[in-house]
């Protein structure tokens, strides 16, 4: 086991897949000479050259379209969007081409296309650089959507995405690139479907994804030590498709559910998880499921207001205590 930072896990996956397959290439703004805004492609330009590590103009729709087209004819591009907010500019290529071509071609054309996008609130990046767009990508039929919460999954999910014949959107988090964690030395692949039990428990299921997994784990420790509540923490990890069986199995065990997300509540990941819980195990519940989420406002630039706008471990603890009357 090596201890790697989140960005190092991404870099290692890039390097291994590019060394394995000459049809794998990377595109994006400042990913070449500069090595990427978050260092996730550092050194690849010198190793593989400008034709496989392509610095692009600031034109997300155009270079996403180039990547999608290349995928349709057999290449395996990894396109990086510098901030998830700018993915809006590439939505036509992503939604109308990458996600639909396999169906519209009667299964004759595959699109093994990977889009990496950092998102979420970081440190005073303002409303136009702090989007959480998971729910947007989840609403596009034909895409796979995954979101790594650890360096291990940052590596393993990218490896699996590159090998997939489906278009995959990987949503990273701007605040986690320096997060450290153990990553096995040998090659491995994280499945593009299914939840992961990050902490087993028997009293309440806390569902989270991306950075909110860490809030949930911090909350679970305090709930156990101070309030005697044994929380199970589930990393949703794959958001499209969601793991209905994995979600239901945890709720049937604990009979209580909390859903934690950094995004606003309306039409979000939490809404979908709550719908699954109600559809699959309504009569197993001892209390109504509860969502912990951001305020429904643009993320403020002011640091204190920014922190006040998004949830934290304390909010998770408060929601669980209220559910149990403690």
N, C-alpha and C positions, 0 to 999 in steps of 0.2 A: 504494500500500500504506500503510495506516495501522497503527501499532502500538497494539494494544488489549490490555487485560487480559481475562482469561477471562470475568469477569462482564460486561464491557462488550460482548463479542461476543454474549452471551445477551440483554442489554438491547437491543442494536441489532436483533436478530432479532425480539424481541417487538414493538418499535416499528414496524418495517416491516410485519409481518404484520397488526398491529392497524390500521394506517393503510390497508392495502390492502383489508381485508375486515371489515366491521362485525360479522360473525358470529364473529370471533375474540375471545375474552375470557380473562382470567386470574383464577384463584382460588387462595387459600391463606392461611395464617396470616401476618399482618404483611407481606403483599406490597404493600398499598395505601399507607396514610399513611406507614408506616415505610420503604417502598421495598424490603422484603425483607431477610432476615437477612444475605445476602451482596450486597446492593445490585443484584441482577439485574433488579429491576423499578422501580428508583428513577426518579421523575418521571412514571411512567405514570399514576398516580392523578390527578395534577393535569391531565394532558393528555386522558385519556379518561373520567374520571369514575368514580363508585363502582359503576355498573352494569356496567362492563366490566373494572374492576380491583377485585375483590371481596375484602375482608378477611373471613375466615371465623372461626367459633369453633374452638376446639381440639377438632375432631371429624373426624378424617381420613376415616372411613367415610362420614359424611354428605355432606361436600362433594365427595368423590370420586364418590359416587353421583349427586349433582346434575350434576357434569360429564359423567359417562357418559350420563345421561339426556338432557342437552342435546345431546350429540354424536349420539345416535340420531335426533334430530328436526332435524338440519341445522346446528347450531352447531359451532364448532371451539374447544373449551376447552383451555387450558393450565393444568393443575393442578399447583401446587407443593406438595410435601411437605417440611416444614422439615428433616427428617432421615430418611434411608432406614429407620432403625429403626422409625419410626412408620408406614411403608408396610404393616407387618404388619396394622395396624388397618384398612386399606383393601383388604385382599386379597380379601374376598368380592366387592366391587364390581368389582375389577380382573379377578379370575380367573373368576368365574361370570357376569358381565354383559359387561364390555367385550370380553374375549377370545373369548367364545362366541356373541354375538348374531348375528354375520354367518352363522355356520354354522347355528345353530338356527333362523334365519329363512329358510333356504333361499336366502341371498344377497340378500334383499330389504332388509335393514337394515344399513347401514354404521355404524361407530363411529369417526369421526376424532377420537380422544381422545389428548391428550398429557399424560403425567405426567413432571414434572421432579423428580429426587430427588438431593440431595447425600449422598454416603456416604463411607466410608473413614475411616481414622484421621487425626486432625488434630493437636491439641496438648492432651493430657490432657482429652479429653471423656468418657473412661470407657467401660466396656463397653456401656452402653445407648445411646451416641451414636456408635459407631464401627463399625457393621455394614458388611459387604460382601455385598450380596444379589443380585449378578449371577446366580448359579447358581439362585436361587429363581425369578427372572423368566424365565430361559432355559427352565425346565421347564414353562412355561404355553403350551400351544398356542394360537395366535391372536394372540399379542403379537409386536411387533417390539421388540428391545432394542439400544440403541446407547449408546456411552460415549465422549464426546469427550476427547481428550488435549491439545488445543491450543485457543487462542482462535479460530483459523480454523474448527475443527470444532465448537466450541461454538456458533458462529454458523450455520454451514452445516447442521449436523444438525438444529438446532431449526427452521430454515426448511423443510427437507424433511419433518420430522415434522408440522408444522402443515398442509402441503399433502397429506399422505398420508391415504388413506381408511381406514387400519388404525390400531388403537390402538398407540401407541409409548411405551415407557418410556425416558427419557434419564437415564442415571446419570452425574452429575457427581462432582467430588471436592472435599471441603471444604478441602483444602490447596492447590488450584490456582486459586482465584478471583482471586488477584492475579498469577497467571502472565501474563507479557507475550509477545505474538507478533504477527506480521504478519497482517493481514486485508485482502484486496482491497477497494478502495473501491466497486467495482461489486457489484451483487447476484449471489450465486451460491448453489448448493445442493450440499451434500455427500451423496452417495448413502447410502441406508439399508442398503445391502448392499455387501460387498467389503472387502478389506484394503487398507492403504496401506503401501508400502515407504518407511520413514522414513530408512533408510540402506542402500544396496545393499552386498552383500558376497558372498564366494565360499566361505568356510570353514565357517560355522555360521549357522543361522537362529535368531534370538532372537525369539520371539513374546511380545507384551505387549499390554496395553490400559490405558487410563486412566493413572493416575500411574506405573504400572510401565513405561510407554513411556520415560519420562525416566530411570529407573534403567537401562534397557537401553541407551539412547543414551550415557549417561555411561560405562557399562561398555564399550561398543564402542570408544569413543575410546581408553580405556586398553589394551584388548586389542590394538588395532592398534599403538599407539605403544610399548608395553613388551614385548609377547609375539609380535608379528608375526602375530596371528590376525585375519583380515578377517571381521567379523561383519555379517550382514545383519539389520537390525531391522525387524520387521513389526508395525505397529499393527493389531490385529484389528478394532478400532473397532466393527464390527457383530457383536454376540454372538449375536443370533438374527435371521435365520439366520447361522451361521458360513459363511465363504467356503471351502468345501472345496477348490476348484480353486486359489485363491490360496495357501492353506497348502501344498498338495501341490507347487505349482510351485516354491516356495522350497526345500523340503526336497530335491526332486529335483536342485536346483542345488548345494546345499551338502553334502548327505548327513549333516548333523548338525542336531539340534534341541534348543533350550532353551525352556521355557515359563515365563514369569515372571508371577506374580500376587500381589497384596497379600492375597488371601483364603487361608483354610486349604485344604489339598489335597483333602480328601474331597469327592467328588461335585461338583467345581468346573469352572471354565472350562478349566483345564489338563488335567483328565481328558478332556474332550470333544476338545480339540485333539490330545491324545496318541492318542485313539481314531481320529481322522481320519488322523493320520500312519500309524498301524499298518494301517489299512484301505486307504489309498490308495497308500502308497509304502514298505511294509515292506522290500522288496528293494532299495530305493535307499539305505537307511540303512547307515552305516559304524559307528554306535554307537547304543546304546539312547537314546531321548529322555529328557531330565531335566527335572523340575519344580523351580522355585525358588518357595517359597511361605511363608506365615505359619505360626507355630506354631499347633497346634490347641488354643487356649485362648481364653477371653474376654479382650479387650484390656485390659491393666492401666491403672490411672489414673496410677501412678508413671511419670514421663517416661522414665527409663532403661529400665524394664521394658517400657514401650510400644514404644520403639525396638527393643528386643531381640526383641520378638514378631513384628515384620514384617521382610520382606527389604529389601535395599538393593543398590546397585550393586556393592558388594564381594562380596555373596553370588553375584551373577550372574557376576562375574569368576572367583570360586573354582570355580563349577560348570563353566564353560567350560574353565578350566585343567585341572581334573581329567579332563574328557572327552578332552582332547588330551595328557594326561600331562605338563603343563608346570607 
